[in-house]
Amino acid sequence: MSDDHPYAAPDGDAPADSTESWGRAISWVPSLYFIEGLPYVLVNIVSVVMYKTLEVSNTEIAFYTSWLGLIWAFKALWSPLVDGVWTKRSWTLAMQLAMVPAIIAVGFSLPLSGFVQVTLILFALIGVLSATHDIAADGFYMLGLSEGLQSAFVGIRSTFWRVALVTAEGGLVVLAGVLGERMGLVEGWTATLCIAAAVFGIGFTYHFFVLPRPVADAPRAGSEALGNTGKTFSSFLAKDGLMAGILFLVYYRFAENHMAKLVSPFLLDERNVGGLGLSLQQVGVAKGTVGVLCLVAGGILGGIAIYRHGLKAWLWPMVIALNVPDLIYVFLAATQPDSFRVVTALIGVESFGYGFGFAAYLMFMIRLAQGPFKTAHYAFGTGIMALAAWAAQVWSGAAQELLGYTGFFVWVCVLTVPGIWVAWLVDIPANFGKGDQALGEEEDVTKPLSVAAFLTGVYLNLLFGALIVAVGMLGGTDDASGWVMGAGVFISTAGFAVTLALLARHMWATHPEPGSSLQPAVAAALLFVPVFNLYWIVRLFRGFAQRAGLSVGLFTSFAVLNALGVLWVVPIAGVLLAGVSLVLTGVVIVQALGAINRTRAATTG
């Protein structure tokens, strides 16, 4: 399996005014998306292999490189700047040129004693440049092609993004291994990174002369670019089915995300510590070439299957294809086969299943993005995807060191359970994704909110958070155990907080305070304001109960217990408080959703 990237937005918010021909477009679209893919793979995947060969621990590798992935999660924050200042063509070229010295600097930092810290800073810089390039290149694509050509080239742009994946994860890794044997490991990586920088230099030069100059690619006033920001966020939070949708984006690939940073270290580690003892060149062939080609094949087949029969018809086969092949790594870790062909074939099978199953994930993000501000909402989906990957990966190295490779991959198989569960929660129209109906219709806004989705949002997060803490406790009091336990607390707290915030948004939307001009999305967001949220949660839930005719004492008790959540760490008393709060949570969710659904039905009926 491999880290992935949502290389194609579903569509643009505005039509292109270009009259580009197919022949003209083919001269720049493939190369543009090849260049777009390279830095993402370099920062998130190749860096893992590089650090492993330079004897950085698995805990540090997974932790530090996972933080780098957050850069792409937050690129929407500066997208208005890219959209409103300068042209998309200029941003694209500038980012390509800026990445040349940044990549070279990484290579020449490797001989330093503090190379880990220095290279992480440089990789973070490359990440910002790459994320900015993504924004500009995707916008340029929509401005430089007509609507018909935009659709026709979606497959081409995604294919060449994956070609970059093969080139970087396969070609660069193999090259580093070959050069490392001749020049020394550090020198081999330095030379490889310089060659990668040269590719960017060639790409910049080529695109400087080839990229068209669409009339629509002109700077916009900052006020125009930023004017709809509030509406963009509030309309996303107002989507029905958002709770189940967020759970799907977080948990569908939770197990895969968890082991993403540890596959290459497993393949490279010596057999006496549980690895397979492959060489750098063998990893480049098995995972970076055969694995990626199988990943591409699975993704293409998955797209064809959805196009022919719709996402709903293929969701469960894709869930199975994504999760069941994780058992392959349990087998590899437990038996440590000697045959490189067997290892490569099994990696290919797992990668094919991942590619096939991931097609459902991409299509679901398009589903969640429907409505106004499609492109921005798709970006929000990719941001949630990146945050989910970070939450799974940041502590995975510590978990592996605690459990060993065999135990770790068994643990990964346990983590497939929430991915299977959330597939049951989401509601997908029968024809969504089928042929010309790929964009579907808007969800019925009168559809009752799902009690199951909200309850799962609380208890599934808490359950897996508790399991993660338990895994950390097994390791004692070392740093690795601390990171694992911290991850469990974070996942539990974050999942619970998001669930309450979404519930609060619907509570305020149907039962706002009389005379208040506060928007539902703002009312929900105030729950995340430190200190003030202790007051706000009580006011919000108590006021809702009064206006909805529910038990004021019940809702007030629930709010107070959550406001005093910091006391849950107190021995014995904290356990009692937490237990009572969990019981009240289920009752409050059921009663609140009942009142919300009755009000929505009465309003529309």
Secondary structure, DSSP 4 states (H G I P E B T S, - for coil): ---------S--SS-------HHHHHTTHHHHHHHHHHHHHIIIIIHHHHHHHTT--HHHHHHHHHHHHHHHHTGGGGHHHHHHSS-HHHHHHHHHHHHHHHHHHHHHHTTSTTHHHHHHHHHHHHHHHHHHHHHHHHHHHHHHS-HHHHHHTHHHHHHHHHHHHHIIIIIIHHHHHHHHHHH-HHHHHHHHHHHHHHHHHHHHHHHHHHS---TT-----HHHHHTTHHHHHHHHHT-TTHHHHHHHHHHTTHHHHHHHTTHHHHHHS-GGGTS----HHHHHHIIIIIIHHHHHHHHHHHHHHHHHH-HHHHHHHHHHHHHGGGHHHHHHHHH--S-HHHHHHHHHHHHHHHHHHHHHHHHHHHHHT-SSSHHHHHHHHHHHHHHHHHHHHTTHHHHHHHHHHHHHHHHHHHTHHHHHHHHHH----TTTTSGGGTT--PPPTTSPPPHHHHHHHHHHHHHHHHHHHHHHHHT-SSHHHHHHHHHHHHHHHHHHHHHHHHHHHHHHHHSPPTT----HHHHHHGGGSTTHHHHHHHHHHHHHHHHHT--HHHHHHHHHHHHTGGGGGSTTHHHHHHHHHHHHHHHHHHHHHHHHHHHHHHHH-
